[in-house]
């Protein structure tokens, strides 16, 4: 019995929540920061602890409440928490590039806490969120005996856990009458689109708004092949934007600006590139050669190299080839940023991605410093910023079936009809080669929204990449657009 009490006390120490009081920068807004765990149950048995950080303003007026998720799958919420929305943020250079170590935190002038309370949620297996595993009674488990529980690491179960968390949080904090919003980045945008239906239909949570940030909405559009054509079309404008920002485009009209250049690239992608790859060898040689030459001009690559690609330019090959003469590699998540190629003489690129691997030191250090030093969290757990274990074991299981190419746009359309008051915003960065903005643009054009709902959907794009909010000007513009959306949502 004594051993059981010691074990319970140790668990209580590991998962002890903290509540602290703060003031938002130089404003008069005072708020509580609650860093804690919510226990999820299955048939009344505890099965997981979900870590979250809630920022709740001490205000007499009713305020919206926004649940925030990142993606991966396998990513914690630290990217949006410490990069864009939270009251403190990690400092980047003006153009989103990384400053020298160590990380610096500062008051976030563009924190969404100015117009909504915030709850940053770490799905099971990320951040400090863990499953609760049965321990053998009367004996200690040997180190290494603990096996991961992948129950939550599949599409449907992940969404159910988030729905249950939201329900429990609203009950625990008396917020069922608050306007509720959800916001998510990358795969988190997929979660948001799915929850636009699930949260309302199964969990009874009426949503005032949904914000999809650099979302992966339809996975089929993110993977190209000889037979899946639209991926190549949808990626082309982001490649053109990349060539433009590095001054490698071979077309006139630069003085007109990036927006004008991208409209031209989008027209080319649909009107000329799509017929080229759709018709294959049936396209006459003159038109094929002319189209490939124009494609090379847009993306800033050698014409012979582009001709060998037959119009299907792989994003990794593009990222290596564009600035190869400078020994530089473009980041896949923000192709405006580059890194030196450590092995320029090797056939394939074997260096780090300057916009994912390099970001780890900023966000991992930033979130640990904020949680442990500013918010007083004391736990021996490691903060899983980006869990490759979760990502590798993830199952694309929907409705009991494994679906390698999952999608969420139908759920978003369903949710908008289910609740015709829900406001929606989809946003991307122009230089993102992983979830290209033109993919969402094209999908939106096929939503077939009724005229009464079209005004509820906003599509906004910004300078930058997957995390466009690391660019100072884009973070400010994004803040202004979202403040307006929340205000109009009422």
Secondary structure as the mmCIF struct_conf table of DSSP 4:
data_model
#
loop_
_struct_conf.conf_type_id
_struct_conf.id
_struct_conf.beg_label_comp_id
_struct_conf.beg_label_asym_id
_struct_conf.beg_label_seq_id
_struct_conf.end_label_comp_id
_struct_conf.end_label_asym_id
_struct_conf.end_label_seq_id
HELX_RH_AL_P HELX_RH_AL_P1 UNK A 2 UNK A 14
TURN_TY1_P TURN_TY1_P1 UNK A 15 UNK A 15
STRN STRN1 UNK A 18 UNK A 23
TURN_TY1_P TURN_TY1_P2 UNK A 25 UNK A 26
BEND BEND1 UNK A 27 UNK A 28
STRN STRN2 UNK A 30 UNK A 42
TURN_TY1_P TURN_TY1_P3 UNK A 43 UNK A 44
STRN STRN3 UNK A 45 UNK A 57
BEND BEND2 UNK A 60 UNK A 61
STRN STRN4 UNK A 64 UNK A 69
TURN_TY1_P TURN_TY1_P4 UNK A 72 UNK A 74
STRN STRN5 UNK A 75 UNK A 75
TURN_TY1_P TURN_TY1_P5 UNK A 77 UNK A 77
HELX_RH_AL_P HELX_RH_AL_P2 UNK A 78 UNK A 80
HELX_RH_PI_P HELX_RH_PI_P1 UNK A 81 UNK A 85
BEND BEND3 UNK A 86 UNK A 87
STRN STRN6 UNK A 88 UNK A 90
TURN_TY1_P TURN_TY1_P6 UNK A 94 UNK A 94
STRN STRN7 UNK A 95 UNK A 95
BEND BEND4 UNK A 96 UNK A 96
HELX_LH_PP_P HELX_LH_PP_P1 UNK A 97 UNK A 100
BEND BEND5 UNK A 101 UNK A 102
HELX_LH_PP_P HELX_LH_PP_P2 UNK A 103 UNK A 103
STRN STRN8 UNK A 105 UNK A 107
TURN_TY1_P TURN_TY1_P7 UNK A 109 UNK A 110
HELX_RH_3T_P HELX_RH_3T_P1 UNK A 112 UNK A 114
TURN_TY1_P TURN_TY1_P8 UNK A 115 UNK A 115
STRN STRN9 UNK A 116 UNK A 121
TURN_TY1_P TURN_TY1_P9 UNK A 124 UNK A 125
BEND BEND6 UNK A 126 UNK A 126
STRN STRN10 UNK A 127 UNK A 127
TURN_TY1_P TURN_TY1_P10 UNK A 128 UNK A 128
STRN STRN11 UNK A 130 UNK A 131
HELX_LH_PP_P HELX_LH_PP_P3 UNK A 133 UNK A 136
TURN_TY1_P TURN_TY1_P11 UNK A 137 UNK A 138
BEND BEND7 UNK A 139 UNK A 139
HELX_LH_PP_P HELX_LH_PP_P4 UNK A 140 UNK A 142
TURN_TY1_P TURN_TY1_P12 UNK A 143 UNK A 144
HELX_LH_PP_P HELX_LH_PP_P5 UNK A 146 UNK A 148
HELX_RH_3T_P HELX_RH_3T_P2 UNK A 150 UNK A 152
BEND BEND8 UNK A 153 UNK A 153
STRN STRN12 UNK A 154 UNK A 154
HELX_RH_AL_P HELX_RH_AL_P3 UNK A 155 UNK A 172
TURN_TY1_P TURN_TY1_P13 UNK A 173 UNK A 174
TURN_TY1_P TURN_TY1_P14 UNK A 176 UNK A 177
BEND BEND9 UNK A 178 UNK A 178
STRN STRN13 UNK A 180 UNK A 185
TURN_TY1_P TURN_TY1_P15 UNK A 186 UNK A 186
HELX_RH_AL_P HELX_RH_AL_P4 UNK A 187 UNK A 201
TURN_TY1_P TURN_TY1_P16 UNK A 202 UNK A 202
BEND BEND10 UNK A 203 UNK A 203
STRN STRN14 UNK A 207 UNK A 213
BEND BEND11 UNK A 214 UNK A 214
STRN STRN15 UNK A 218 UNK A 218
HELX_RH_3T_P HELX_RH_3T_P3 UNK A 219 UNK A 222
BEND BEND12 UNK A 226 UNK A 227
HELX_RH_AL_P HELX_RH_AL_P5 UNK A 230 UNK A 245
TURN_TY1_P TURN_TY1_P17 UNK A 246 UNK A 247
BEND BEND13 UNK A 251 UNK A 252
HELX_RH_3T_P HELX_RH_3T_P4 UNK A 254 UNK A 256
HELX_RH_AL_P HELX_RH_AL_P6 UNK A 258 UNK A 268
HELX_RH_PI_P HELX_RH_PI_P2 UNK A 269 UNK A 273
HELX_RH_AL_P HELX_RH_AL_P7 UNK A 274 UNK A 279
HELX_RH_3T_P HELX_RH_3T_P5 UNK A 280 UNK A 282
BEND BEND14 UNK A 283 UNK A 283
HELX_RH_AL_P HELX_RH_AL_P8 UNK A 285 UNK A 299
TURN_TY1_P TURN_TY1_P18 UNK A 300 UNK A 300
HELX_RH_AL_P HELX_RH_AL_P9 UNK A 303 UNK A 309
TURN_TY1_P TURN_TY1_P19 UNK A 310 UNK A 311
HELX_RH_AL_P HELX_RH_AL_P10 UNK A 315 UNK A 321
TURN_TY1_P TURN_TY1_P20 UNK A 322 UNK A 323
HELX_RH_3T_P HELX_RH_3T_P6 UNK A 324 UNK A 326
TURN_TY1_P TURN_TY1_P21 UNK A 327 UNK A 327
STRN STRN16 UNK A 328 UNK A 330
BEND BEND15 UNK A 332 UNK A 333
TURN_TY1_P TURN_TY1_P22 UNK A 335 UNK A 336
STRN STRN17 UNK A 338 UNK A 340
TURN_TY1_P TURN_TY1_P23 UNK A 342 UNK A 345
BEND BEND16 UNK A 346 UNK A 348
BEND BEND17 UNK A 351 UNK A 351
TURN_TY1_P TURN_TY1_P24 UNK A 354 UNK A 359
HELX_RH_AL_P HELX_RH_AL_P11 UNK A 360 UNK A 369
HELX_RH_PI_P HELX_RH_PI_P3 UNK A 370 UNK A 374
BEND BEND18 UNK A 375 UNK A 375
BEND BEND19 UNK A 380 UNK A 381
STRN STRN18 UNK A 384 UNK A 384
BEND BEND20 UNK A 385 UNK A 385
STRN STRN19 UNK A 386 UNK A 386
HELX_RH_AL_P HELX_RH_AL_P12 UNK A 388 UNK A 393
STRN STRN20 UNK A 395 UNK A 395
STRN STRN21 UNK A 397 UNK A 398
TURN_TY1_P TURN_TY1_P25 UNK A 399 UNK A 400
STRN STRN22 UNK A 401 UNK A 402
BEND BEND21 UNK A 404 UNK A 405
STRN STRN23 UNK A 407 UNK A 407
HELX_RH_AL_P HELX_RH_AL_P13 UNK A 409 UNK A 418
TURN_TY1_P TURN_TY1_P26 UNK A 419 UNK A 421
STRN STRN24 UNK A 423 UNK A 429
TURN_TY1_P TURN_TY1_P27 UNK A 430 UNK A 431
BEND BEND22 UNK A 433 UNK A 435
HELX_RH_AL_P HELX_RH_AL_P14 UNK A 437 UNK A 444
TURN_TY1_P TURN_TY1_P28 UNK A 445 UNK A 446
BEND BEND23 UNK A 447 UNK A 447
HELX_RH_AL_P HELX_RH_AL_P15 UNK A 451 UNK A 454
TURN_TY1_P TURN_TY1_P29 UNK A 455 UNK A 456
STRN STRN25 UNK A 457 UNK A 462
BEND BEND24 UNK A 463 UNK A 465
TURN_TY1_P TURN_TY1_P30 UNK A 466 UNK A 467
HELX_RH_3T_P HELX_RH_3T_P7 UNK A 468 UNK A 470
STRN STRN26 UNK A 471 UNK A 471
HELX_RH_AL_P HELX_RH_AL_P16 UNK A 472 UNK A 489
#
